[in-house]
Amino acid sequence: MKKSFVIVLVRPRDPNNIGAAARAMANFGLSELRVVEPYLPTWQIAVSAVGAQDILQNARLFSSLPQALEDCHLSIATTALKNRQLNEQIVALPQLPSWLSQQNADKIALVFGNEKTGLSNEDIELCTAAMHIPTTAKQPSVNLAQAVILTCYELARAGCDQSPKGPKLPTFQQTELVIASLERLMTAAQFKQDFSAKQRQNLARTLFHKTRLSGNDLFFIKKLSDQLSVLLEKKR
């Protein structure tokens, strides 16, 4: 099965960057663009711009990043590492093709933040891993369009489009369903109550991202968690 790459732009504001990102996708054989919470006047200008119009006009708009990632097996947050403390695995762009070749995933989202602030910590926590583009210390980040161009080029150059054989990784939506089930169980069991619900969910999400469990494994965990929750709630 061939890997399918999705470019996800989160809250973009510059039509020139959006257009350049779409053109880079066309240059290197990618076609699926997803845009989260775009600034609508900017988006309307970008769609009417010359170059890669088919990609822009067929782009899917989403109101949140989780919605954009639902059917993806892997999601990679692109970020500069300055002033970031991340729990996610960090992969440098030159090593990305090699890393991807070891992941049994068909649909992979490459997630890029907006021009001013990049991705938020909450956005990155939703992703399977984080990717950074090595630069000089003097200028630790690159322009949004440049980041998309460099990433698309590396993927095309390496030709990392084949998934290894074996059980597929679960989709984002499947993983989130298990996380919701575990949150219900932790609440019923009064486990980790010194953590907020969001902190408990991020802890479970990080664990699943690190262990790379298959969809069947997650289904087993969810069924067990659901049953335990029911038993605990009946005892109350």
C-alpha positions in Angstrom: 0.0 0.0 0.0 1.3 3.4 -0.9 1.6 6.2 1.6 -0.7 9.2 1.1 0.5 12.6 2.3 -1.8 15.4 3.4 -0.6 19.0 3.9 -2.5 20.7 6.8 -2.2 24.4 7.2 -3.4 25.6 10.6 -4.8 29.2 10.8 -2.9 30.6 7.8 -3.2 34.3 7.2 -1.0 35.2 4.1 -2.5 34.3 0.7 0.9 34.4 -0.8 2.1 31.6 1.6 -1.0 29.6 1.0 -0.6 29.8 -2.8 3.1 29.0 -2.6 2.4 26.0 -0.4 -0.2 24.7 -3.0 2.3 25.3 -5.8 5.0 23.3 -3.9 2.5 20.5 -3.5 1.9 20.5 -7.2 5.6 20.6 -8.0 6.3 17.5 -6.0 3.2 15.4 -6.6 1.1 16.1 -3.6 -2.6 17.0 -4.1 -4.5 16.9 -0.8 -4.6 20.2 1.1 -6.5 20.7 4.4 -6.9 24.1 6.0 -7.9 24.7 9.6 -9.6 27.9 10.6 -8.2 30.1 7.8 -8.7 33.8 7.9 -11.5 33.9 5.4 -10.7 37.1 3.5 -7.1 35.7 3.0 -8.5 32.3 2.0 -10.8 33.9 -0.7 -7.8 35.8 -2.2 -5.6 32.6 -2.1 -8.2 30.5 -3.9 -8.5 33.0 -6.7 -4.7 33.3 -7.1 -2.9 31.9 -10.2 -1.0 28.7 -9.8 -2.1 25.3 -8.4 -5.8 26.4 -8.5 -7.1 22.8 -8.6 -5.4 22.1 -5.2 -6.7 25.2 -3.6 -10.2 24.8 -5.0 -10.3 21.2 -3.8 -8.9 21.9 -0.4 -11.0 20.9 2.6 -11.7 23.4 5.3 -12.0 22.4 9.0 -12.9 24.2 12.1 -10.4 22.4 14.3 -7.2 20.4 14.0 -8.7 17.1 15.4 -11.3 17.2 12.7 -8.6 17.6 10.0 -6.6 14.6 11.4 -9.5 12.2 12.0 -8.7 9.7 9.2 -4.9 10.1 9.4 -2.7 7.3 10.8 0.3 9.6 11.6 0.5 13.4 12.1 3.7 15.3 12.1 3.8 18.8 13.6 6.4 21.1 12.0 7.9 23.4 14.5 11.1 25.3 15.5 12.5 23.9 18.7 13.3 27.2 20.3 11.6 27.7 23.7 9.8 24.4 23.2 9.7 21.5 25.6 8.1 18.6 23.8 7.0 15.1 24.8 6.6 14.0 21.2 9.4 12.3 19.3 11.4 14.8 17.4 12.6 14.1 13.8 14.8 16.4 11.8 13.7 16.9 8.2 16.7 15.2 6.6 15.8 12.0 8.6 12.1 12.2 8.0 12.0 9.9 4.9 13.9 7.2 6.8 11.7 7.5 9.8 8.5 7.4 7.8 9.7 4.2 6.0 9.5 2.4 9.3 5.9 3.5 10.1 3.1 1.3 8.9 0.7 4.1 8.0 -1.2 4.8 4.8 -2.3 8.4 5.4 0.1 10.9 6.9 -0.6 14.5 7.8 2.2 17.1 7.7 1.0 19.9 9.9 2.2 23.5 9.6 1.3 26.5 11.8 0.6 30.1 10.8 3.1 32.7 9.9 3.2 34.6 13.1 3.0 32.1 16.0 3.4 28.7 14.4 1.6 25.7 16.0 0.4 26.0 19.6 1.5 23.5 22.2 -2.0 22.1 22.1 -1.7 21.6 18.4 1.6 19.8 18.7 0.3 17.6 21.5 -2.3 16.2 19.1 0.3 15.0 16.7 2.2 11.8 16.7 5.6 13.4 16.3 7.3 16.7 15.8 9.6 17.6 12.8 12.0 20.5 12.7 14.0 21.9 9.8 17.7 22.4 10.8 18.7 26.1 10.5 21.3 28.4 12.0 20.9 29.4 15.6 20.6 33.1 14.4 17.4 32.3 12.5 15.8 29.2 14.0 12.6 29.2 11.9 11.7 29.4 8.3 8.8 30.9 6.4 5.6 28.8 6.1 5.8 28.4 2.4 9.5 27.6 2.5 8.8 24.9 5.2 6.2 23.3 2.9 8.5 23.4 -0.1 11.4 21.9 1.7 9.3 19.1 3.2 7.6 18.3 -0.1 11.0 18.2 -1.8 12.5 15.8 0.8 9.6 13.4 0.5 9.7 13.4 -3.3 13.5 13.1 -3.4 13.4 10.1 -1.1 10.4 8.4 -2.7 9.1 7.2 0.7 5.7 6.2 -0.5 5.5 2.5 0.4 4.2 1.3 3.8 5.8 -1.8 5.4 3.7 -5.0 5.7 1.9 -5.8 8.9 -0.8 -4.3 11.1 -1.6 -0.7 10.3 -1.4 2.1 12.8 -4.8 3.3 14.0 -6.3 6.6 12.8 -6.3 9.7 14.9 -10.1 9.2 15.4 -9.7 5.6 16.6 -7.0 6.7 19.1 -9.1 9.5 20.4 -12.0 7.2 21.1 -9.8 5.0 23.3 -8.4 8.1 25.1 -12.0 9.2 25.8 -12.8 5.7 27.1 -9.7 5.8 29.4 -10.6 9.2 30.7 -14.0 7.9 31.7 -12.3 5.0 33.5 -9.8 7.2 35.3 -12.7 9.4 36.4 -14.7 6.4 37.7 -11.7 5.0 39.4 -10.7 8.4 40.8 -7.2 7.8 39.3 -4.8 10.7 38.7 -7.3 13.2 40.1 -4.4 15.6 40.8 -4.2 16.0 37.0 -6.8 17.8 35.0 -8.8 15.9 32.4 -6.7 17.5 29.6 -3.5 16.4 31.3 -4.7 12.8 31.7 -5.7 12.8 28.0 -2.4 14.1 26.9 -0.6 11.5 29.0 -2.6 8.7 27.3 -2.1 10.2 23.9 1.7 10.4 24.4 1.8 6.8 25.6 -0.1 5.6 22.5 2.1 7.7 20.1 5.2 6.1 21.7 4.0 2.5 21.7 2.6 2.5 18.1 -0.2 0.1 18.9 -2.2 -1.3 16.1 -5.9 -0.6 15.6 -6.8 -4.1 17.0 -4.7 -3.5 20.1 -6.5 -0.2 20.7 -9.9 -1.8 20.2 -9.0 -4.4 22.9 -8.0 -1.6 25.3 -11.1 0.3 24.6 -13.4 -2.7 25.2 -11.6 -3.5 28.5 -11.7 0.1 29.6 -15.4 0.4 28.8 -16.2 -2.8 30.8 -14.2 -1.6 33.8 -15.9 1.8 33.7 -19.4 0.1 33.8 -18.4 -2.1 36.7 -17.0 0.8 38.7 -20.0 3.0 38.0 -22.4 0.2 39.1 -20.6 -0.1 42.5 -21.3 3.6 43.3 
